[in-house]
Each structure stands twice: as C-alpha cells, then as structure tokens.
Amino acid sequence: MSDKRPVVIYGANGFSGRLVAEFLREFNISFIAAGRSRARLEEVMNHVPGIETADYEIVETAGSEEELAQLFSGAKVVCNTVGPFIYNGPRVIEAALEAGCHYLDIGGEQAWLRQVSEKWGERFAKRGLLAAPATAFMSAVSDSAARLCLESGAIDTLEILTMFKGNPTFGSTQTIFAVIQTEAYYLEQNQYKPWPRATRYEVAVPGTIQMQLALAWGGFPHPVWFKGHPQVANVRSFGGLLDRQIMEGIAATEKVFEEQIRPLPRPEQEKRLAEMASAVQGGTPPRENSREHRTIDVVVGRGSTDHVQCTVFGTCCYRQTGLIQAFAAQQLVRAAPRKVGFASAAEAFGAREILRVLESRGLSKARMSC
Ligand SMILES: NC(=O)c1ccc[n+]([C@@H]2O[C@H](COP(=O)([O-])OP(=O)(O)OC[C@H]3O[C@@H](n4cnc5c(N)ncnc54)[C@H](OP(=O)(O)O)[C@@H]3O)[C@@H](O)[C@H]2O)c1
C-alpha cells in the first residue's frame, strides 16, 4: 500500500484551500498542501486553526501537467482550489486522471462544468473515478436542495437562486469577471438555451424586505448537472451578492464588456477582465464572521399541479466550501462514490448527507415548504 497522504489540496494557501485543510484535519485525513510557493504555503498553514494536530506536508510545485501528475501519483483525491477554472482547471484535471485520482474542485463556472462533462466525464467513468467540479457552496448546496424538491412531487421545472453576503477573495473576484466572457445557458425542455447577455434580474429573497439584484453569472452549474435528467425539463439559475451596490457595479461591468471589450481578441479580453478584477480586489479578506456573512439558497420546483420550495439559510460561504470539499474528500478516502465520471457532489455523496454535514456544523439549515 502507498504511504502517500491520500488527499492533495492544490492551491492550499488560498482563502478556500486553507479552509479545506482546516476541515480535513477535523476529519482526521492526512493531506499534502500544494501550491506554487513554499513560503506562502508555510505562512498560511502555520495559521490554520488546530494545524499542530494535522498530519500534512507542504509541497511546492511549478504546476505543469507533468509535475502535477507526479505529485498526485499514489494519492486518492485531488482537491483543486486554483481558479478561474476555465484557465487553470484543464492541466489539473488531466494530471489527476493520469495519476488515477478522483478529482474535486470548487469552481462554479458553468463553462468549466460543460468542459469537464464533455471532455473528461467518460474518461473518468472508465477508470472508476469521480470528476466533481463545483463541490462547493456554489452550487452544491442549491443542487442538494433541488434534489430534495424533485423527490417531493411531480416537479419538472426548477428555478434556483443563490445569494451571499461577504467579501469575495482575489480568486473569486478574478472568476466573477472571467465568466463574463463565457456563454451562459439555462435549460428549456432539456435543451441548452443562451441567457441574454448583460441582463439584471430583480429577485425576491426570503428573509429580506428589499428586492435584491441577481445575474445569470455564467449560467451556474445546474443546467449541466440536469442535462439529460429524466424528470427535469427546465432549469434557470441565478445569483449574486446580498449587496445591491456591488451587484450594480458588476452589472455595469457586464455592459461595458459587451460594448467595449467583447469585440477585442480573446487574450486581450482576458487581460482586461483580470485588470478590472484586480482593481476591485487585490488582496485577501479577513476570516468570515457568521453574524455578517450570511447565505441563502432558494429552489422553487414546479410541475403542472405540484409546487415545492426548499430554502437553505446559512452563513460563511467560504467555510461551507471548505467543509463540503473536505467532507467529499474524506468520503472518497473511505468509500466509493455513488456515481463515477462527471457528477455533482449531491449525486456522488447524497443530497441529504451534504445538507446534514453543513447543518451539523451550524453552517446552514434547509427548510421545505409546499
Ligand atoms: N463555488 C464556490 O462556492 C466557490 C467558493 C470559493 C471559491 N471559489 C472559487 O475558487 C477559486 C479560488 O478561490 P479562493 O477564494 O481560494 O481564492 P484565493 O484566496 O485568491 O486563492 C487562490 C489560490 O490559487 C492559487 N493560484 C492562482 N493562480 C494560480 C496559478 N496560475 N497557478 C498555481 N496556483 C495559482 C493561489 O496561489 P498564489 O498564492 O501562489 O497566487 C492561491 O493558492 C476561485 O476561482 C473562486 O471563484 C468558488
């Protein structure tokens, strides 16, 4: 048997990576904290709460596909937290497959999920391995809630809203801007339909009096997860921050992108989007506070005569992400997933199980209503 630690966190010194490490320690799972700078990894790992009782090692890697495959070889699970995933995901997932590892990431970019489903789904399935992008707050929580809705009636239509309050990190801000260039789809009669570009949506959020502003934000993962689903015909997902002012800013950026940046060549588009993102968030925000950083996921299910709603009230979206990712990794270390190939976290580990682990740590609570 390999004496290699079973989980590799790639991007471990990032805001999300360090939370995955924190929860892996709680699950008593040994891990490798990997990234491109040993100094940054050491600095961050030294401050992870309880790290003195974790079994881990730090590995610096330049991050080419070959180097990553060598690093992953002998491990069981790769937890990739290096986004934007449309840019950084391909070399990591390919290396995970080459090394025979299950692949998890925290990227919620729909374009990335479409790519994983189309390019890697079957190849992972053939090797009995799981490829589960978006094993994270956005959108594993709402996907779990959606699957509870599907169980409770003749539901064929899902409307899904995910909102959070918080300070997006450097990586998240880069990603929020990077997805503006991608095509976003919803599902209508189980076919992909493009969302109109640069369009704002007023949304009624349970638990708040003021209307909030949401965007299609690249389309979210659900249409990809439910494509081909035997029960589901229509899926629309939107979301955003529970802060109108920030959302007005992002909506304005989408408009500027369409008018001034989309006509430019792709590399120039990417460069301009990255510069705009860096101007908004250049650093790492402080640790989350559960009294400030609240989350809400709302899933409304409709059939011809049935209606059901599942609302998940929660807190600290990055902590939720760290916990979901660590929970998934420890499941894979200890047992086989329920589904291999391309799958959502709810398909691979169970919708109730995901909601339960979040509730057990006081991070969220789901409520069904009809
Ligand atoms: N779906 C969700 O709910 C959810 C939740 C949280 C985060 N995310 C996504 O996850 C990603 C990371 O977010 P975060 O909050 O952890 O961001 P972060 O704090 O900025 O951390 C990003 C990590 O990625 C590393 N990295 C960035 N570019 C790299 C590259 N080219 N090669 C190697 N390493 C690189 C960084 O390393 P250095 O320090 O060396 O730069 C750092 O370790 C973003 O795409 C974000 O949108 C999604």
The ligand as an SDF file (V2000), in Angstrom:
LIG
                    3D

 48 52  0  0  0  0  0  0  0  0999 V2000
  -18.1650   27.7000   -5.9750 N   0  0  0  0  0  0  0  0  0  0  0  0
  -17.9410   28.2980   -4.8150 C   0  0  0  0  0  0  0  0  0  0  0  0
  -18.7840   28.3830   -3.9350 O   0  0  0  0  0  0  0  0  0  0  0  0
  -16.5650   28.8590   -4.5650 C   0  0  0  0  0  0  0  0  0  0  0  0
  -16.2360   29.2170   -3.2640 C   0  0  0  0  0  0  0  0  0  0  0  0
  -14.9470   29.7160   -3.0490 C   0  0  0  0  0  0  0  0  0  0  0  0
  -14.0650   29.8820   -4.1090 C   0  0  0  0  0  0  0  0  0  0  0  0
  -14.4460   29.5150   -5.3570 N   0  0  0  0  0  0  0  0  0  0  0  0
  -13.5340   29.6510   -6.4990 C   0  0  0  0  0  0  0  0  0  0  0  0
  -12.2950   29.0360   -6.1540 O   0  0  0  0  0  0  0  0  0  0  0  0
  -11.2110   29.7750   -6.7010 C   0  0  0  0  0  0  0  0  0  0  0  0
  -10.2220   30.1210   -5.5870 C   0  0  0  0  0  0  0  0  0  0  0  0
  -10.8470   30.9820   -4.6850 O   0  0  0  0  0  0  0  0  0  0  0  0
  -10.1110   31.4790   -3.3640 P   0  0  0  0  0  0  0  0  0  0  0  0
  -11.1140   32.2500   -2.6240 O   0  0  0  0  0  0  0  0  0  0  0  0
   -9.4520   30.3780   -2.6430 O   0  0  0  0  0  0  0  0  0  0  0  0
   -9.0070   32.4450   -3.9920 O   0  0  0  0  0  0  0  0  0  0  0  0
   -7.6070   32.9180   -3.4490 P   0  0  0  0  0  0  0  0  0  0  0  0
   -7.6430   33.1650   -1.9920 O   0  0  0  0  0  0  0  0  0  0  0  0
   -7.1880   34.0420   -4.3330 O   0  0  0  0  0  0  0  0  0  0  0  0
   -6.6350   31.6490   -3.6830 O   0  0  0  0  0  0  0  0  0  0  0  0
   -6.3060   31.2220   -4.9570 C   0  0  0  0  0  0  0  0  0  0  0  0
   -5.2460   30.1100   -4.8530 C   0  0  0  0  0  0  0  0  0  0  0  0
   -4.9270   29.7020   -6.1930 O   0  0  0  0  0  0  0  0  0  0  0  0
   -3.5230   29.8520   -6.4130 C   0  0  0  0  0  0  0  0  0  0  0  0
   -3.2860   30.2120   -7.7990 N   0  0  0  0  0  0  0  0  0  0  0  0
   -3.8600   31.2170   -8.5090 C   0  0  0  0  0  0  0  0  0  0  0  0
   -3.4290   31.2070   -9.7760 N   0  0  0  0  0  0  0  0  0  0  0  0
   -2.5520   30.1530   -9.8630 C   0  0  0  0  0  0  0  0  0  0  0  0
   -1.7760   29.6060  -10.9170 C   0  0  0  0  0  0  0  0  0  0  0  0
   -1.8010   30.1410  -12.1460 N   0  0  0  0  0  0  0  0  0  0  0  0
   -1.0130   28.5340  -10.6490 N   0  0  0  0  0  0  0  0  0  0  0  0
   -0.9810   27.9820   -9.4280 C   0  0  0  0  0  0  0  0  0  0  0  0
   -1.6860   28.4580   -8.3780 N   0  0  0  0  0  0  0  0  0  0  0  0
   -2.4550   29.5390   -8.6130 C   0  0  0  0  0  0  0  0  0  0  0  0
   -3.0850   30.9180   -5.4560 C   0  0  0  0  0  0  0  0  0  0  0  0
   -1.7070   30.7700   -5.2350 O   0  0  0  0  0  0  0  0  0  0  0  0
   -0.6960   32.0210   -5.0380 P   0  0  0  0  0  0  0  0  0  0  0  0
   -0.8710   32.4800   -3.6230 O   0  0  0  0  0  0  0  0  0  0  0  0
    0.6060   31.4220   -5.3220 O   0  0  0  0  0  0  0  0  0  0  0  0
   -1.1270   33.0850   -6.0280 O   0  0  0  0  0  0  0  0  0  0  0  0
   -3.9330   30.5520   -4.2320 C   0  0  0  0  0  0  0  0  0  0  0  0
   -3.3550   29.4810   -3.5420 O   0  0  0  0  0  0  0  0  0  0  0  0
  -11.8290   30.9460   -7.4410 C   0  0  0  0  0  0  0  0  0  0  0  0
  -11.9820   30.5790   -8.7920 O   0  0  0  0  0  0  0  0  0  0  0  0
  -13.1980   31.0970   -6.8020 C   0  0  0  0  0  0  0  0  0  0  0  0
  -14.1370   31.6740   -7.6540 O   0  0  0  0  0  0  0  0  0  0  0  0
  -15.6900   29.0220   -5.6090 C   0  0  0  0  0  0  0  0  0  0  0  0
  1  2  1  0
  2  3  2  0
  2  4  1  0
  4  5  1  0
  4 48  2  0
  5  6  2  0
  6  7  1  0
  7  8  2  0
  8  9  1  0
  8 48  1  0
  9 10  1  0
  9 46  1  0
 10 11  1  0
 11 12  1  0
 11 44  1  0
 12 13  1  0
 13 14  1  0
 14 15  2  0
 14 16  1  0
 14 17  1  0
 17 18  1  0
 18 19  2  0
 18 20  1  0
 18 21  1  0
 21 22  1  0
 22 23  1  0
 23 24  1  0
 23 42  1  0
 24 25  1  0
 25 26  1  0
 25 36  1  0
 26 27  1  0
 26 35  1  0
 27 28  2  0
 28 29  1  0
 29 30  1  0
 29 35  2  0
 30 31  1  0
 30 32  2  0
 32 33  1  0
 33 34  2  0
 34 35  1  0
 36 37  1  0
 36 42  1  0
 37 38  1  0
 38 39  2  0
 38 40  1  0
 38 41  1  0
 42 43  1  0
 44 45  1  0
 44 46  1  0
 46 47  1  0
M  CHG  2   8   1  16  -1
M  END
$$$$
